[in-house]
Structures are given as C-alpha cells and as structure tokens.
C-alpha cells in the first residue's frame, strides 16, 4: 500500500540583498495571488503545477539576491512514502445480530490513508465515545469509565463548544487524539463528520477520498506514534 516517490523542495539560507526600507504588503499579496492561480493546479506534490510554482519561486528568490543551499541549486531531493487505498480489494461492513450491512465507499464511508498505512483484515466491536477527547486543562475526559480495549472507537469530528479554540485544535490532531485512545486500549477509529460543522460537503470528500497521501520517509520527521486503522467518515446514514 506504500511506495516511495521523489519530489523537489526549495531551500535557501542566506540573503545578500538589502532589506526593503518599507513594507506595504503589496509584494507579499501579489505573490500569494500568483501562487494561488489556477494555472498551478493546486500545486499537488510531484505534479506539473507544483513544478511550475517551484520555477516561479526560484525566479523570485534569484531576483531578491538569495543564495541557494540545495544539492542542485535551489532544489533538494526528498524521499516520500505515498499511500493509496485499493478499493477494488477493500471492503467495509457493519455486523449486528449476525446480519452484515456492506458500506459503500461512495455513499457511506471511506478508509483514510492518513492513518491507515498497512493492508489489514480487522473485525472488532465498535464503541461510541462522543468527541473522544481527553483535555486535562479543561478537566474533560470522555473516555473515563469506558472499556476500549480491543475496540474500534467511533467519535464525532470536532469538539465541545465550550473548549477554547487553541486547545480544541491541539487535541483534535490525529496524533494527540490517538495517544489517549491507544492508551485506553483502542485499536482503530471511525470518524463521523458533523454536517453542521463541515467545511467541505460529503459529496466533495467522497470524490477526493482516494487522493494519495504522502509522508516524509525519514523517521526523523515522524512523531513516533503509530496511528490506528481509520474507518474514515460517514455520510450520516449510520
């Protein structure tokens, strides 16, 4: 399910040009508008659009008098691991009272490549844990009293409305959330998107669900935390 790819990253370290005497934000905003132009096609890693954006960035750095620090001028080869789910060889199903209900990858759920980095066959009980958050600073522990050992936890995306934004953003990250769930014995997660707070509608998420994800291959850049099997998100039919 994983393979290595090679992309080029831009690197600079020193500057020989004098700092501008006055900054009015115009140059910065012009650069933002340029790099967000549709001609760069989203600048996806390894894409032709990204290569065009790199060329533009290099041109601007050269104009500014910056000195390159890459192995090939401003470019530095970096290894990535790429992950993609083979849905033709994958399936999801809910089993209750001996009856199995197969889930549609297009309409019901998907397998998230951000957390699932291996080919596995898994059957385990589901347990709903609300938002599944443990936030000591607010004395919040939604896992207290729950037996999660050997179970797949089902949680709502987001956080309680009374949790400050900074804390909520931190503890909702996959690594932080999984630390508490793993410590409690969970072996996987299923995320239920909240339609009231979704920035991207399910129809768009479903279309892009198989977009490959990438991580830096060097262990130096990983958290050291093995993420769980992730059941992705539902369309609200459960």
C-alpha positions in Angstrom: 0.0 0.0 0.0 3.0 2.3 0.2 5.7 3.2 -2.2 8.4 5.8 -2.4 8.3 8.8 -4.6 10.8 11.7 -5.2 9.9 15.4 -5.2 12.0 18.5 -5.1 11.8 21.0 -2.3 13.0 24.6 -2.3 15.7 25.6 0.2 17.6 28.8 0.9 19.6 30.0 3.8 21.4 33.3 3.2 20.5 36.7 1.7 22.8 39.2 0.0 20.1 41.7 -0.9 19.4 44.7 1.4 16.1 44.6 3.3 13.4 46.8 1.8 13.1 50.1 3.7 9.3 50.0 3.6 6.9 47.1 3.5 3.4 47.8 2.5 2.2 44.2 1.9 1.7 44.6 -1.9 4.6 42.3 -2.9 3.5 39.7 -0.4 -0.1 39.7 -1.6 1.0 39.7 -5.3 3.0 36.5 -4.5 0.0 34.9 -2.7 -2.3 35.7 -5.7 0.2 34.3 -8.2 0.8 31.0 -6.3 -2.9 30.5 -5.8 -3.6 31.0 -9.6 -5.5 28.1 -11.2 -2.6 27.6 -13.7 -0.7 25.9 -10.9 -3.5 23.3 -10.5 -3.3 23.2 -6.7 0.4 22.6 -6.6 -0.1 18.9 -5.6 3.1 17.2 -4.6 5.0 15.9 -7.6 2.6 17.5 -10.1 3.4 19.6 -13.1 1.6 22.5 -11.4 4.0 22.3 -8.4 7.0 22.3 -10.8 5.7 25.5 -12.3 5.2 27.0 -8.9 8.8 26.0 -7.9 10.2 27.6 -11.0 8.3 30.8 -10.1 9.6 30.8 -6.5 13.2 30.2 -7.7 12.9 33.1 -10.1 11.7 35.4 -7.2 14.5 34.2 -4.9 17.1 34.9 -7.5 15.7 38.4 -8.1 15.9 39.0 -4.4 19.6 38.1 -4.4 19.3 35.0 -2.3 22.0 32.3 -2.4 20.9 28.7 -2.9 21.6 25.9 -0.4 20.3 22.8 -2.1 22.2 20.0 -3.7 21.0 21.2 -7.1 20.8 25.0 -6.8 17.6 25.9 -5.0 16.4 22.3 -5.3 16.8 19.4 -2.8 15.6 15.8 -3.5 13.5 14.5 -0.6 12.0 11.0 -0.3 8.3 10.5 0.5 6.1 7.4 1.3 2.9 7.5 -0.7 -0.3 5.8 0.5 -3.4 4.9 -1.5 -6.3 2.5 -0.8 -7.1 -0.1 -3.4 -10.9 -0.1 -3.0 -11.3 -2.9 -5.5 -9.6 -5.2 -2.9 -11.1 -3.5 0.1 -14.5 -3.5 1.9 -16.3 -2.2 4.9 -19.3 -3.7 6.7 -21.3 -3.3 9.8 -22.4 -6.5 11.5 -25.3 -6.6 14.0 -27.2 -9.6 15.2 -25.4 -11.8 12.7 -26.5 -9.6 9.8 -23.9 -7.8 7.7 -24.5 -4.5 6.0 -21.9 -3.6 3.4 -20.9 0.0 3.3 -20.5 1.9 0.0 -17.2 3.8 -0.4 -19.0 6.4 -2.4 -22.0 7.0 -0.2 -21.3 5.7 3.3 -17.6 5.6 4.4 -14.0 5.5 3.2 -10.7 4.3 4.5 -8.4 7.2 5.4 -4.9 6.8 4.1 -3.6 9.5 6.5 -3.9 6.9 9.3 -4.0 3.5 7.6 -0.5 2.6 6.4 -0.9 -1.2 6.1 -3.0 -3.8 4.4 -5.0 -5.5 7.2 -8.1 -7.6 7.9 -9.8 -6.4 11.0 -13.0 -7.3 12.8 -13.7 -5.7 16.2 -16.6 -4.2 18.2 -17.5 -0.5 17.8 -18.0 1.8 20.7 -19.2 5.4 20.6 -17.1 7.9 22.6 -18.7 11.3 21.8 -15.9 13.5 20.6 -13.4 11.1 22.1 -11.3 13.8 23.7 -9.2 13.9 26.8 -8.3 17.5 27.7 -6.7 17.8 31.2 -6.6 21.6 31.0 -10.5 21.7 31.0 -11.0 18.6 33.2 -12.6 16.8 30.2 -12.2 13.0 29.8 -14.8 11.5 27.6 -13.0 8.1 27.8 -13.4 7.8 31.6 -15.2 4.6 32.6 -15.3 3.1 29.1 -13.8 -0.2 28.2 -12.0 0.5 24.9 -9.6 -2.5 24.9 -9.6 -4.2 21.6 -12.3 -2.0 20.2 -12.7 0.5 17.4 -13.9 3.8 18.7 -16.5 5.8 16.9 -16.2 9.6 17.5 -17.7 12.8 16.3 -15.4 15.2 14.4 -14.9 18.5 16.2 -15.1 19.3 19.9 -17.5 20.6 22.6 -18.4 24.3 22.0 -17.0 25.4 25.4 -13.5 24.2 24.7 -11.2 27.1 23.7 -10.1 27.0 20.0 -6.4 26.6 20.7 -6.9 23.6 23.0 -9.5 22.1 20.7 -7.2 22.4 17.7 -4.3 20.7 19.5 -6.2 17.8 21.0 -8.1 17.1 17.8 -5.0 16.4 15.8 -4.7 12.7 14.8 -1.6 12.1 16.9 -2.9 13.8 20.1 -6.3 12.2 19.9 -4.8 8.7 19.3 -2.4 9.0 22.2 -5.4 8.9 24.6 -7.3 6.3 22.6 -4.3 4.0 22.3 -3.5 4.3 26.0 -7.1 3.2 26.7 -6.7 0.1 24.5 -8.4 1.1 21.3 -7.2 -0.5 18.1 -8.9 1.7 15.5 -11.1 4.7 14.9 -14.2 5.6 12.8 -14.9 9.3 12.4 -18.4 10.7 12.0 -18.5 14.0 10.3 -20.9 16.6 11.7 -22.8 18.1 8.8 -23.4 21.3 10.8 -19.7 22.0 11.1 -18.3 20.5 7.9 -16.2 23.0 5.8 -16.3 20.5 2.9 -19.5 18.7 1.9 -19.6 14.9 1.8 -20.0 14.8 -1.9 -16.7 16.5 -2.4 -15.0 14.5 0.3 -16.2 11.3 -1.4 -14.9 12.3 -4.8 -11.4 13.0 -3.4 -11.3 10.2 -0.9 -8.7 8.2 -2.9 -6.3 11.0 -3.4 -2.9 9.6 -2.3 -1.4 10.9 0.9 2.3 11.4 1.4 4.6 11.4 4.5 8.3 12.2 4.6 10.1 8.9 4.5 12.8 9.8 7.1 11.9 8.7 10.6 13.3 11.9 11.9 10.2 13.7 10.7 7.6 11.3 12.2 6.0 11.6 15.6 7.0 8.0 16.6 3.3 7.3 17.2 1.7 4.6 15.2 -1.7 5.8 14.0 -4.7 3.5 14.0 -6.7 1.8 11.3 -9.1 4.6 10.4 -12.6 4.0 9.1 -12.7 7.4 7.6 -16.1 9.3 7.8 -19.7 8.5 7.2 -22.3 10.4 5.2 -24.7 10.4 8.2 -26.6 7.2 7.3 -25.5 5.3 10.4 
